[in-house]
Amino acid sequence: MADSADYWSSKDDTNTWATAMTLFQEGYELQTQGLWAEAMACYRNSIRLHPTAEAHTFLGWVYSFLKLYDDAIAECRRAIAIDPEFGNPYNDIGAYLMELGRDDEAIIWFHQALRVNRYDARCYPMFNLGRIHERRGEWRQAIDWYRKAQRENPGYEMARLARIGLQARMN
């Protein structure tokens, strides 16, 4: 039989985790409504109770909407420290670096996003690599990345439109 202290400790941990997840979900809902300050408060409280890669990544995402890219990158780095196999923060760091005009650095992060195991949205770093190649005038490479993004997610309309638009410019 388990020690009663272990039972209560485990129960408290489960309750803390559940509360943290509820706060994370509330933060996400507030974020989708554009309520940045409220979303940040929920994410921060979630992290205080039970830090997760997701909460740090999404807090970083809110910072990015406020153009606080250094803070956003810092949150993504914290996410990676918690779960190096979670792909979102790698892509997000790359996207924030692109916003800062640091494309060479961004490329490294997009390739890292493509290598991790826990990532269901590989079309995004593929698309972002296409954007960088397009900005550099490397249109064939850009089209290749847009095609890869489309193959990864056939419903990804931005990749299809970017590819079609670039192909039209090449004609």
DONULUM-92898 format. One record per residue (C-alpha): y, z negated, x negated; residue in one letter; residue number from 1. Coordinates in pm, 1 decimal, padded with zeros to 6 digits. Example, Ala and Ser with C-alpha at 12.3 -4.5 7.8 and 13.67 -1.06 7.14 Angstrom:
BEGIN
yy:-00450.0&zz:-00780.0&xx:-01230.0&selo:A&gugu:1
yy:-00106.0&zz:-00714.0&xx:-01367.0&selo:S&gugu:2
This chain:
BEGIN
yy:00000.0&zz:00000.0&xx:00000.0&selo:M&gugu:1
yy:00347.7&zz:00090.1&xx:-00124.4&selo:A&gugu:2
yy:00581.6&zz:-00186.8&xx:-00230.3&selo:D&gugu:3
yy:00833.7&zz:-00258.9&xx:00047.7&selo:S&gugu:4
yy:01122.9&zz:-00208.2&xx:-00198.5&selo:A&gugu:5
yy:00990.1&zz:00144.8&xx:-00267.9&selo:D&gugu:6
yy:00970.3&zz:00215.3&xx:00106.4&selo:Y&gugu:7
yy:01329.9&zz:00109.0&xx:00172.3&selo:W&gugu:8
yy:01459.5&zz:00286.0&xx:-00138.4&selo:S&gugu:9
yy:01283.3&zz:00605.6&xx:-00033.4&selo:S&gugu:10
yy:01415.3&zz:00575.3&xx:00321.8&selo:K&gugu:11
yy:01772.7&zz:00522.1&xx:00192.9&selo:D&gugu:12
yy:01737.2&zz:00825.4&xx:-00035.8&selo:D&gugu:13
yy:01619.1&zz:01037.4&xx:00257.5&selo:T&gugu:14
yy:01909.6&zz:00922.5&xx:00473.6&selo:N&gugu:15
yy:02158.4&zz:00986.6&xx:00193.9&selo:T&gugu:16
yy:02016.0&zz:01334.6&xx:00138.0&selo:W&gugu:17
yy:02026.0&zz:01412.4&xx:00511.8&selo:A&gugu:18
yy:02388.2&zz:01298.5&xx:00533.9&selo:T&gugu:19
yy:02477.2&zz:01508.9&xx:00229.8&selo:A&gugu:20
yy:02314.6&zz:01814.9&xx:00386.5&selo:M&gugu:21
yy:02498.0&zz:01756.5&xx:00714.4&selo:T&gugu:22
yy:02827.3&zz:01734.6&xx:00525.6&selo:L&gugu:23
yy:02742.0&zz:02054.0&xx:00337.2&selo:F&gugu:24
yy:02674.0&zz:02236.5&xx:00665.9&selo:Q&gugu:25
yy:02998.0&zz:02103.9&xx:00815.9&selo:E&gugu:26
yy:03181.7&zz:02224.3&xx:00506.3&selo:G&gugu:27
yy:03034.7&zz:02569.5&xx:00544.8&selo:Y&gugu:28
yy:03132.5&zz:02587.4&xx:00911.5&selo:E&gugu:29
yy:03487.2&zz:02476.1&xx:00829.7&selo:L&gugu:30
yy:03503.2&zz:02728.1&xx:00546.6&selo:Q&gugu:31
yy:03406.2&zz:03013.3&xx:00779.5&selo:T&gugu:32
yy:03697.6&zz:02908.2&xx:01000.8&selo:Q&gugu:33
yy:03939.1&zz:02920.6&xx:00708.0&selo:G&gugu:34
yy:03990.6&zz:02544.8&xx:00707.5&selo:L&gugu:35
yy:03989.2&zz:02514.1&xx:00329.1&selo:W&gugu:36
yy:04106.4&zz:02153.4&xx:00285.6&selo:A&gugu:37
yy:03859.0&zz:02022.0&xx:00541.0&selo:E&gugu:38
yy:03576.2&zz:02227.6&xx:00390.6&selo:A&gugu:39
yy:03657.0&zz:02098.4&xx:00041.4&selo:M&gugu:40
yy:03649.0&zz:01739.4&xx:00166.3&selo:A&gugu:41
yy:03305.5&zz:01790.9&xx:00321.2&selo:C&gugu:42
yy:03166.8&zz:01958.7&xx:00009.7&selo:Y&gugu:43
yy:03307.1&zz:01683.6&xx:-00214.6&selo:R&gugu:44
yy:03158.9&zz:01411.4&xx:00006.1&selo:N&gugu:45
yy:02825.5&zz:01591.9&xx:00009.0&selo:S&gugu:46
yy:02832.0&zz:01614.2&xx:-00371.3&selo:I&gugu:47
yy:02925.1&zz:01244.8&xx:-00399.0&selo:R&gugu:48
yy:02618.6&zz:01149.8&xx:-00193.9&selo:L&gugu:49
yy:02369.8&zz:01400.0&xx:-00335.0&selo:H&gugu:50
yy:02489.7&zz:01671.2&xx:-00576.5&selo:P&gugu:51
yy:02334.1&zz:02011.7&xx:-00514.1&selo:T&gugu:52
yy:02384.8&zz:02351.1&xx:-00672.1&selo:A&gugu:53
yy:02474.0&zz:02487.3&xx:-00329.9&selo:E&gugu:54
yy:02750.1&zz:02235.1&xx:-00259.9&selo:A&gugu:55
yy:02909.8&zz:02290.8&xx:-00601.5&selo:H&gugu:56
yy:02886.3&zz:02669.4&xx:-00559.4&selo:T&gugu:57
yy:03041.2&zz:02667.3&xx:-00214.3&selo:F&gugu:58
yy:03315.9&zz:02428.7&xx:-00323.8&selo:L&gugu:59
yy:03387.6&zz:02679.9&xx:-00599.2&selo:G&gugu:60
yy:03395.8&zz:02956.2&xx:-00339.9&selo:W&gugu:61
yy:03668.2&zz:02769.8&xx:-00147.4&selo:V&gugu:62
yy:03864.7&zz:02726.7&xx:-00471.2&selo:Y&gugu:63
yy:03841.6&zz:03102.5&xx:-00522.0&selo:S&gugu:64
yy:04002.2&zz:03165.5&xx:-00182.5&selo:F&gugu:65
yy:04291.5&zz:02956.1&xx:-00310.2&selo:L&gugu:66
yy:04289.7&zz:03159.9&xx:-00634.5&selo:K&gugu:67
yy:04195.0&zz:02849.0&xx:-00833.3&selo:L&gugu:68
yy:03952.3&zz:03049.4&xx:-01044.1&selo:Y&gugu:69
yy:03919.2&zz:02803.3&xx:-01331.8&selo:D&gugu:70
yy:03823.2&zz:02528.5&xx:-01086.3&selo:D&gugu:71
yy:03585.2&zz:02765.9&xx:-00910.7&selo:A&gugu:72
yy:03417.1&zz:02854.2&xx:-01239.0&selo:I&gugu:73
yy:03386.9&zz:02484.7&xx:-01329.6&selo:A&gugu:74
yy:03209.4&zz:02413.8&xx:-00998.8&selo:E&gugu:75
yy:02970.3&zz:02703.2&xx:-01057.4&selo:C&gugu:76
yy:02891.0&zz:02571.2&xx:-01404.2&selo:R&gugu:77
yy:02808.6&zz:02234.4&xx:-01245.2&selo:R&gugu:78
yy:02582.6&zz:02414.3&xx:-00998.6&selo:A&gugu:79
yy:02399.2&zz:02588.6&xx:-01281.7&selo:I&gugu:80
yy:02354.1&zz:02256.3&xx:-01462.4&selo:A&gugu:81
yy:02182.3&zz:02119.4&xx:-01150.8&selo:I&gugu:82
yy:01969.6&zz:02428.6&xx:-01078.2&selo:D&gugu:83
yy:01968.7&zz:02706.3&xx:-01341.2&selo:P&gugu:84
yy:01748.2&zz:02922.5&xx:-01116.9&selo:E&gugu:85
yy:01998.6&zz:02939.0&xx:-00828.3&selo:F&gugu:86
yy:02157.4&zz:03283.3&xx:-00852.6&selo:G&gugu:87
yy:02475.7&zz:03250.6&xx:-00650.2&selo:N&gugu:88
yy:02687.6&zz:03067.9&xx:-00909.4&selo:P&gugu:89
yy:02611.8&zz:03326.8&xx:-01178.3&selo:Y&gugu:90
yy:02735.5&zz:03610.0&xx:-00957.0&selo:N&gugu:91
yy:03031.0&zz:03403.0&xx:-00842.1&selo:D&gugu:92
yy:03141.3&zz:03326.6&xx:-01198.9&selo:I&gugu:93
yy:03124.6&zz:03699.1&xx:-01270.6&selo:G&gugu:94
yy:03333.2&zz:03776.9&xx:-00962.7&selo:A&gugu:95
yy:03594.6&zz:03515.8&xx:-01057.7&selo:Y&gugu:96
yy:03610.7&zz:03652.9&xx:-01412.2&selo:L&gugu:97
yy:03667.1&zz:04000.3&xx:-01265.5&selo:M&gugu:98
yy:03959.9&zz:03861.5&xx:-01068.2&selo:E&gugu:99
yy:04096.9&zz:03727.1&xx:-01396.0&selo:L&gugu:100
yy:04058.1&zz:04069.0&xx:-01561.2&selo:G&gugu:101
yy:03776.5&zz:03950.1&xx:-01788.2&selo:R&gugu:102
yy:03523.0&zz:04222.2&xx:-01708.7&selo:D&gugu:103
yy:03331.6&zz:04201.2&xx:-02037.9&selo:D&gugu:104
yy:03252.2&zz:03835.4&xx:-01972.3&selo:E&gugu:105
yy:03174.0&zz:03907.7&xx:-01607.8&selo:A&gugu:106
yy:02904.2&zz:04160.1&xx:-01699.7&selo:I&gugu:107
yy:02706.3&zz:03889.9&xx:-01879.0&selo:I&gugu:108
yy:02711.2&zz:03666.1&xx:-01570.5&selo:W&gugu:109
yy:02605.6&zz:03947.1&xx:-01335.6&selo:F&gugu:110
yy:02305.3&zz:04024.0&xx:-01556.3&selo:H&gugu:111
yy:02215.8&zz:03654.8&xx:-01559.1&selo:Q&gugu:112
yy:02229.3&zz:03653.2&xx:-01178.5&selo:A&gugu:113
yy:01976.0&zz:03936.1&xx:-01175.8&selo:L&gugu:114
yy:01735.1&zz:03738.5&xx:-01398.7&selo:R&gugu:115
yy:01705.8&zz:03410.6&xx:-01208.5&selo:V&gugu:116
yy:01422.7&zz:03339.2&xx:-00967.3&selo:N&gugu:117
yy:01603.7&zz:03177.1&xx:-00674.2&selo:R&gugu:118
yy:01837.6&zz:03447.6&xx:-00558.2&selo:Y&gugu:119
yy:01807.0&zz:03651.9&xx:-00240.9&selo:D&gugu:120
yy:02131.4&zz:03848.1&xx:-00275.3&selo:A&gugu:121
yy:02076.7&zz:04056.9&xx:-00590.0&selo:R&gugu:122
yy:02270.7&zz:04339.8&xx:-00428.2&selo:C&gugu:123
yy:02596.7&zz:04155.2&xx:-00502.8&selo:Y&gugu:124
yy:02576.9&zz:04147.0&xx:-00883.0&selo:P&gugu:125
yy:02451.8&zz:04507.0&xx:-00872.3&selo:M&gugu:126
yy:02752.0&zz:04606.4&xx:-00663.5&selo:F&gugu:127
yy:02986.4&zz:04412.5&xx:-00890.4&selo:N&gugu:128
yy:02844.3&zz:04586.6&xx:-01197.2&selo:L&gugu:129
yy:02915.7&zz:04913.4&xx:-01018.1&selo:G&gugu:130
yy:03273.3&zz:04803.6&xx:-00957.6&selo:R&gugu:131
yy:03323.9&zz:04727.5&xx:-01326.6&selo:I&gugu:132
yy:03182.3&zz:05063.3&xx:-01433.0&selo:H&gugu:133
yy:03398.1&zz:05238.4&xx:-01174.6&selo:E&gugu:134
yy:03711.6&zz:05060.7&xx:-01302.9&selo:R&gugu:135
yy:03622.7&zz:05175.0&xx:-01653.1&selo:R&gugu:136
yy:03581.4&zz:05536.2&xx:-01543.8&selo:G&gugu:137
yy:03205.7&zz:05520.6&xx:-01607.1&selo:E&gugu:138
yy:03133.9&zz:05678.9&xx:-01274.3&selo:W&gugu:139
yy:02770.0&zz:05778.5&xx:-01321.9&selo:R&gugu:140
yy:02677.5&zz:05422.5&xx:-01420.9&selo:Q&gugu:141
yy:02879.8&zz:05293.4&xx:-01126.7&selo:A&gugu:142
yy:02693.7&zz:05520.7&xx:-00886.6&selo:I&gugu:143
yy:02362.4&zz:05405.7&xx:-01034.5&selo:D&gugu:144
yy:02454.6&zz:05040.6&xx:-00971.8&selo:W&gugu:145
yy:02575.7&zz:05115.9&xx:-00618.8&selo:Y&gugu:146
yy:02243.2&zz:05290.4&xx:-00550.3&selo:R&gugu:147
yy:02050.6&zz:04990.8&xx:-00686.8&selo:K&gugu:148
yy:02253.9&zz:04759.5&xx:-00463.6&selo:A&gugu:149
yy:02176.2&zz:04980.3&xx:-00164.7&selo:Q&gugu:150
yy:01804.4&zz:04988.2&xx:-00247.0&selo:R&gugu:151
yy:01806.5&zz:04609.5&xx:-00279.9&selo:E&gugu:152
yy:01980.2&zz:04575.8&xx:00057.7&selo:N&gugu:153
yy:01974.1&zz:04897.1&xx:00263.7&selo:P&gugu:154
yy:02224.1&zz:04749.6&xx:00510.3&selo:G&gugu:155
yy:02484.5&zz:04674.6&xx:00242.9&selo:Y&gugu:156
yy:02758.9&zz:04900.2&xx:00372.2&selo:E&gugu:157
yy:03009.1&zz:04831.6&xx:00093.0&selo:M&gugu:158
yy:02764.7&zz:04968.0&xx:-00166.0&selo:A&gugu:159
yy:02701.0&zz:05280.0&xx:00042.1&selo:R&gugu:160
yy:03071.6&zz:05342.7&xx:00098.4&selo:L&gugu:161
yy:03157.2&zz:05282.6&xx:-00268.1&selo:A&gugu:162
yy:02886.3&zz:05527.3&xx:-00377.1&selo:R&gugu:163
yy:02991.5&zz:05794.2&xx:-00127.2&selo:I&gugu:164
yy:03359.0&zz:05752.0&xx:-00214.0&selo:G&gugu:165
yy:03294.5&zz:05778.7&xx:-00583.9&selo:L&gugu:166
yy:03069.3&zz:06080.5&xx:-00542.0&selo:Q&gugu:167
yy:03343.6&zz:06251.1&xx:-00338.9&selo:A&gugu:168
yy:03595.1&zz:06181.9&xx:-00614.8&selo:R&gugu:169
yy:03360.0&zz:06341.1&xx:-00867.8&selo:M&gugu:170
yy:03342.3&zz:06669.0&xx:-00673.3&selo:N&gugu:171
